[in-house]
Amino acid sequence: MGPYAKYGTELVAACVAAGTDYVDLTGEVLFVRRSIDAHHDKARANGVKIVHSCGYDSIPSDLGVHVLHQKVQADGAGELTDTTLVASLSGGVSGGTIDSLRTQIDVSKKDRALRRLAASPYSLSPDRTKEPDLGRQSDVAVVDGAEIAPQVRGWKAPFVMGSYNTRVVRRSNALQGWVYGRTFKYREVMSVGDSRLSRVYAVGVAAILGGLVLGLSVPPTRFLLDRILPSPGEGPSERTQRNGYFAMEIYTTATTGARYAARVTAQGDPGYRATAVLLGESALSLVLDRDRLPEEAGVLTPATAFGDVLVERLRGAGVGISARKL
């Protein structure tokens, strides 16, 4: 099973054996890699859909690129090339998410192979040796908006969940025979406004994120951070959950040179209230729409498991999902 066998997936195994579909909210690379290696083939043989990451991580990213690709294809504009998601959001911090980061840091520190796996841009791909060599794909870059698209203003900071979401989207591409394109490059960044100080803010966010990871890796600062950061089970207040939102703009250039964008939006704290809708509709797709879903089985992504069926359901639940030519 590889060096990440210590990650238990007993519940996934039970579902596969029982012929029962499964959804969850995980955003952990090592857990999903373990699930793929241990259960994908058997789940596929049993006709079972194991669908990880059916919340804010990673449905907006995965379905956003899905509808973006559909629009490009419908226009006969070719395939996707350089593609960037710009996240805007308001909400609280989940103690569970922080604890997942702690756990992954602890496990990776003890095993060089796990560190390499977690750092690979294709760590969730079906066969990493078949992925195209597109050079370095950084998940922590500070990016000038004009580099993304002419109409994007201000500098953008690294997005805290980009290192996970990008791997899910790349898995979707590979599972579908690289339908987005063999030169498809994907990254995620976060908006910090478009003022003259946006570059300063973006660099500051990058420093904070890097400092958090470093701080949780070193015992003295880990001791202090554990007393400041939310604990598992702690999360945003009801008011924060009610007033939160997310808006994801995804920009791409097609192989013909045409530019396109997709937009995914929802009201409510991204990790809690909005995620409850995303996860609930994913589960309902399996229960109520099973005969309309794509035929694929195995350890899948939201885009490959649900496709247009979930897009339709989410739109009906108030989630905005659209794509357009720029």
C-alpha positions as CSV (number, residue, x, y, z in Angstrom):
1,M,0.0,0.0,0.0
2,G,3.0,2.3,0.2
3,P,4.3,4.4,3.1
4,Y,1.0,6.1,3.8
5,A,-0.7,2.8,4.9
6,K,-0.9,4.2,8.4
7,Y,-3.8,6.3,7.2
8,G,-6.8,4.2,8.1
9,T,-9.7,4.1,5.7
10,E,-11.8,1.5,7.4
11,L,-15.1,3.2,6.7
12,V,-14.3,3.5,3.0
13,A,-13.4,-0.2,3.0
14,A,-16.7,-1.1,4.6
15,C,-18.7,0.9,2.1
16,V,-16.8,-0.7,-0.9
17,A,-17.4,-4.2,0.5
18,A,-21.1,-3.5,1.1
19,G,-21.6,-1.9,-2.3
20,T,-22.5,1.4,-0.6
21,D,-21.7,4.8,-2.1
22,Y,-19.8,7.3,0.1
23,V,-19.2,11.0,0.3
24,D,-17.1,13.1,2.7
25,L,-15.5,16.5,3.3
26,T,-11.8,15.6,3.6
27,G,-9.1,18.0,2.4
28,E,-6.1,15.7,3.2
29,V,-3.9,14.6,0.4
30,L,-2.4,11.6,2.2
31,F,-5.8,10.3,3.3
32,V,-7.2,10.4,-0.2
33,R,-4.0,8.9,-1.7
34,R,-4.3,6.0,0.7
35,S,-8.0,5.6,-0.2
36,I,-7.2,5.6,-3.9
37,D,-4.4,3.0,-3.6
38,A,-6.4,0.7,-1.2
39,H,-9.9,0.9,-2.7
40,H,-10.2,2.4,-6.2
41,D,-9.9,-0.9,-8.1
42,K,-12.3,-2.8,-5.9
43,A,-14.8,0.1,-5.8
44,R,-14.7,0.3,-9.5
45,A,-15.3,-3.4,-9.9
46,N,-18.2,-3.2,-7.4
47,G,-19.8,-0.2,-9.1
48,V,-19.3,1.9,-6.0
49,K,-18.7,5.7,-6.0
50,I,-16.3,6.8,-3.3
51,V,-16.4,10.6,-3.5
52,H,-14.1,12.6,-1.3
53,S,-14.0,16.4,-0.9
54,C,-17.7,17.2,-1.3
55,G,-17.6,20.5,0.5
56,Y,-16.0,23.9,0.0
57,D,-13.0,21.7,-0.6
58,S,-13.3,20.9,-3.4
59,I,-16.6,21.3,-5.2
60,P,-16.3,25.0,-6.2
61,S,-12.9,24.3,-7.8
62,D,-13.8,21.0,-9.4
63,L,-17.2,21.8,-10.8
64,G,-16.0,25.3,-11.7
65,V,-13.4,23.9,-14.0
66,H,-15.9,21.3,-15.2
67,V,-18.4,24.0,-16.4
68,L,-15.5,26.1,-17.8
69,H,-14.4,23.3,-19.9
70,Q,-17.9,22.6,-21.1
71,K,-18.2,26.2,-22.3
72,V,-14.9,26.2,-24.1
73,Q,-15.9,22.9,-25.8
74,A,-19.3,24.1,-26.8
75,D,-17.7,27.1,-28.5
76,G,-15.3,24.9,-30.3
77,A,-12.4,26.9,-28.7
78,G,-10.2,23.9,-28.1
79,E,-8.8,22.9,-24.7
80,L,-7.8,24.6,-21.5
81,T,-4.3,25.9,-20.9
82,D,-3.2,28.3,-18.1
83,T,-6.1,28.3,-15.6
84,T,-6.3,30.2,-12.3
85,L,-8.9,30.3,-9.6
86,V,-9.2,33.5,-7.6
87,A,-11.0,33.0,-4.3
88,S,-12.9,35.6,-2.4
89,L,-14.5,34.6,0.9
90,S,-15.7,35.6,4.3
91,G,-16.1,33.2,7.2
92,G,-14.5,31.6,10.3
93,V,-11.7,29.2,11.0
94,S,-12.4,25.5,11.7
95,G,-10.6,23.8,14.5
96,G,-10.9,20.5,12.5
97,T,-9.1,22.0,9.5
98,I,-6.3,23.2,11.7
99,D,-6.1,19.7,13.3
100,S,-5.9,18.1,9.9
101,L,-2.9,20.4,9.1
102,R,-1.3,19.4,12.4
103,T,-1.7,15.7,11.6
104,Q,-0.4,15.9,8.1
105,I,2.7,17.9,9.3
106,D,3.4,15.3,12.0
107,V,3.1,12.4,9.7
108,S,5.1,14.0,6.9
109,K,8.0,15.0,9.2
110,K,8.7,11.4,10.0
111,D,8.7,10.1,6.4
112,R,10.6,11.7,3.4
113,A,8.5,9.7,0.9
114,L,5.3,11.3,2.4
115,R,6.8,14.7,2.1
116,R,7.6,14.2,-1.5
117,L,4.1,12.8,-2.1
118,A,2.4,15.7,-0.5
119,A,4.5,18.2,-2.4
120,S,3.8,16.6,-5.8
121,P,1.3,18.5,-8.0
122,Y,0.0,15.1,-9.2
123,S,-0.2,13.4,-5.9
124,L,-3.8,12.3,-6.5
125,S,-3.4,11.4,-10.1
126,P,-4.3,7.8,-11.2
127,D,-0.7,7.3,-12.6
128,R,1.7,10.1,-12.0
129,T,4.2,8.8,-14.6
130,K,1.7,9.5,-17.3
131,E,1.1,13.1,-16.4
132,P,2.6,15.8,-18.7
133,D,5.7,17.6,-17.7
134,L,4.6,21.2,-17.4
135,G,7.4,22.4,-15.2
136,R,7.1,23.7,-11.7
137,Q,3.6,24.4,-10.5
138,S,3.7,26.4,-7.3
139,D,0.9,26.4,-4.8
140,V,2.3,29.3,-2.8
141,A,2.9,32.0,-5.4
142,V,2.1,35.7,-5.0
143,V,0.6,36.6,-8.4
144,D,-0.1,39.9,-10.3
145,G,-3.7,39.9,-11.3
146,A,-2.8,41.1,-14.8
147,E,-0.9,37.9,-15.3
148,I,-4.1,36.0,-14.7
149,A,-6.4,38.0,-17.1
150,P,-6.4,41.6,-18.3
151,Q,-9.5,42.4,-16.2
152,V,-8.1,41.1,-12.9
153,R,-6.7,43.9,-10.8
154,G,-4.4,43.8,-7.8
155,W,-2.0,41.2,-6.5
156,K,-3.2,37.8,-5.3
157,A,-2.1,35.8,-2.3
158,P,-1.6,32.0,-2.0
159,F,-5.0,30.3,-1.2
160,V,-4.7,28.1,1.9
161,M,-6.6,25.2,0.3
162,G,-5.1,25.6,-3.1
163,S,-2.5,22.9,-2.5
164,Y,-5.3,20.4,-2.0
165,N,-7.9,21.6,-4.5
166,T,-5.4,21.8,-7.4
167,R,-4.7,18.1,-7.0
168,V,-8.4,17.2,-7.0
169,V,-8.9,19.1,-10.3
170,R,-5.8,17.5,-11.8
171,R,-7.2,14.1,-10.8
172,S,-10.5,15.0,-12.6
173,N,-8.6,15.8,-15.7
174,A,-6.6,12.5,-15.7
175,L,-9.6,10.3,-14.8
176,Q,-11.3,11.7,-17.9
177,G,-8.4,11.0,-20.2
178,W,-7.0,14.5,-19.8
179,V,-10.2,16.0,-21.4
180,Y,-9.3,19.5,-20.1
181,G,-6.1,19.2,-22.1
182,R,-2.5,17.8,-21.9
183,T,-1.2,21.4,-21.4
184,F,-3.8,22.2,-18.7
185,K,-2.0,24.1,-15.9
186,Y,-4.1,24.9,-12.8
187,R,-3.4,27.0,-9.7
188,E,-5.5,28.8,-7.0
189,V,-4.9,32.2,-5.4
190,M,-6.8,34.4,-3.0
191,S,-8.0,38.0,-3.5
192,V,-6.7,40.6,-1.0
193,G,-8.3,43.5,-2.8
194,D,-7.1,45.6,-5.7
195,S,-5.6,48.7,-3.9
196,R,-2.1,49.9,-4.3
197,L,-1.2,47.9,-1.2
198,S,-2.5,44.6,-2.5
199,R,1.1,43.4,-3.2
200,V,2.0,44.1,0.4
201,Y,-1.1,42.3,1.7
202,A,-0.5,39.3,-0.6
203,V,3.1,39.0,0.6
204,G,1.9,39.2,4.2
205,V,-0.6,36.4,3.7
206,A,2.1,34.2,2.1
207,A,4.3,34.9,5.1
208,I,1.6,34.1,7.6
209,L,0.7,30.8,5.9
210,G,4.4,29.8,5.7
211,G,4.9,30.8,9.3
212,L,1.9,28.8,10.4
213,V,3.3,25.6,8.8
214,L,6.7,26.2,10.1
215,G,5.4,27.1,13.6
216,L,3.4,23.9,13.8
217,S,6.5,21.9,12.7
218,V,8.7,23.2,15.6
219,P,7.9,22.1,19.2
220,P,8.4,25.5,21.0
221,T,6.1,27.5,18.6
222,R,3.8,24.5,18.2
223,F,3.2,24.6,22.0
224,L,2.2,28.3,21.7
225,L,0.1,27.9,18.6
226,D,-1.9,25.0,20.0
227,R,-3.1,27.3,22.7
228,I,-4.1,30.1,20.3
229,L,-5.6,28.2,17.4
230,P,-9.1,26.7,17.5
231,S,-9.3,23.1,18.8
232,P,-11.1,20.3,17.0
233,G,-14.8,20.8,17.4
234,E,-14.5,24.6,17.6
235,G,-15.7,26.8,14.7
236,P,-17.3,30.1,13.8
237,S,-20.3,31.6,15.6
238,E,-23.8,31.4,14.2
239,R,-23.6,35.0,13.1
240,T,-20.4,34.4,11.2
241,Q,-21.8,31.3,9.6
242,R,-24.9,33.2,8.5
243,N,-23.1,36.3,7.1
244,G,-20.3,34.4,5.4
245,Y,-19.9,33.8,1.6
246,F,-17.6,32.6,-1.1
247,A,-17.0,33.7,-4.7
248,M,-14.6,31.8,-6.9
249,E,-13.7,33.2,-10.3
250,I,-11.8,30.8,-12.6
251,Y,-10.0,32.3,-15.6
252,T,-8.5,30.3,-18.5
253,T,-7.0,30.7,-21.9
254,A,-8.1,28.1,-24.5
255,T,-5.7,26.7,-27.0
256,T,-7.3,28.9,-29.7
257,G,-6.2,32.0,-27.6
258,A,-9.8,32.8,-26.5
259,R,-10.3,33.7,-22.9
260,Y,-13.1,32.4,-20.7
261,A,-14.1,32.6,-17.0
262,A,-16.4,30.6,-14.7
263,R,-17.9,31.8,-11.4
264,V,-19.1,29.7,-8.4
265,T,-20.8,31.5,-5.5
266,A,-22.7,30.7,-2.4
267,Q,-24.0,32.4,0.8
268,G,-23.0,31.2,4.3
269,D,-19.7,30.5,5.9
270,P,-17.7,28.5,3.3
271,G,-16.6,25.7,5.7
272,Y,-19.9,25.3,7.5
273,R,-23.2,26.6,6.2
274,A,-22.2,26.6,2.5
275,T,-20.5,23.3,2.8
276,A,-23.6,21.7,4.4
277,V,-25.5,22.5,1.2
278,L,-22.7,21.2,-1.0
279,L,-22.3,17.9,0.9
280,G,-26.1,17.4,1.3
281,E,-26.8,17.9,-2.4
282,S,-23.9,15.5,-3.2
283,A,-25.4,12.8,-1.1
284,L,-28.9,13.4,-2.6
285,S,-27.4,13.0,-6.0
286,L,-26.3,9.5,-5.1
287,V,-29.7,8.6,-3.5
288,L,-32.1,10.3,-5.8
289,D,-30.3,10.7,-9.1
290,R,-28.1,7.5,-9.3
291,D,-29.5,6.5,-12.7
292,R,-28.6,9.9,-14.2
293,L,-25.0,10.1,-12.9
294,P,-21.9,9.4,-15.0
295,E,-21.2,5.7,-15.1
296,E,-17.8,5.9,-13.6
297,A,-17.1,4.1,-10.3
298,G,-14.1,4.0,-8.0
299,V,-12.5,6.6,-5.8
300,L,-13.7,9.7,-7.8
301,T,-13.8,13.5,-7.6
302,P,-17.0,15.5,-7.5
303,A,-16.7,16.4,-11.2
304,T,-16.2,12.8,-12.3
305,A,-18.8,11.3,-9.9
306,F,-21.6,13.8,-10.4
307,G,-20.9,16.1,-13.3
308,D,-23.9,18.0,-14.6
309,V,-26.3,16.3,-12.2
310,L,-24.7,18.0,-9.2
311,V,-24.4,21.3,-11.1
312,E,-28.2,21.3,-11.6
313,R,-28.9,20.4,-8.0
314,L,-26.6,23.1,-6.6
315,R,-28.1,25.7,-8.8
316,G,-31.6,24.7,-7.5
317,A,-30.2,25.1,-4.0
318,G,-29.0,28.7,-4.6
319,V,-25.4,28.1,-5.5
320,G,-24.3,30.2,-8.5
321,I,-22.4,28.3,-11.2
322,S,-21.8,29.8,-14.6
323,A,-19.2,30.1,-17.4
324,R,-18.8,32.8,-20.0
325,K,-16.5,34.0,-22.8
326,L,-14.5,37.1,-21.9
